[in-house]
Amino acid sequence: IQVEHTVTEEVTGIDLVQCQLSIASGKSLRDLGLSQDSISVNGTAIQCRITTENPANDFTPDYGKLLAYRSASGFGIRLDAGSAFAGAVISPFYDSMLVKVTSPGRTMNETARRMRRALSEFRIRGVSTNIAFLENLLKHETFLSGATRTSFLEEHPEVFEIPRRRDRANRLLRFLSET
């Protein structure tokens, strides 16, 4: 099954993993009530892979200990979790994905707005992530219009202009613990 199956599930309403398991147990597509004619697309969906990759450093994976980890939540947000939790040690010899986030919507703008809200709720400390890059991407008009090409990142270096996060809470806690 493809990595982005969550997007297909959101826009078709079909649980692909459950269907795959049913077919493996001997059922047919007909048994499941599925035919190409019966499948329709309703709305849009976006999946973002939250990784410990540093977009400013050619997406080089970062590693270390997760000092803090809080996922997004709420209506219309689907999380397919990796092994991220506060205290987890991210190895340089393993997949850099922390969690997959999927958001559906009626339009691309609604879907992107929902995903930006979800991304803003994440709190991950201790390693670099690609969240700010994804937020920039989801605000870009060319991306939102669907007119992107494989050369998009080279043509739009502004998506790599990532503001430095201040992390005020951890700085305050560090100050208090040292005082």
Summary of the structure (lengths in Angstrom):
residues: 179
radius of gyration: 19.0
end to end distance: 52.7
largest distance: 68.4
contacts: 455
relative contact order: 0.15
helix: 38%
strand: 20%
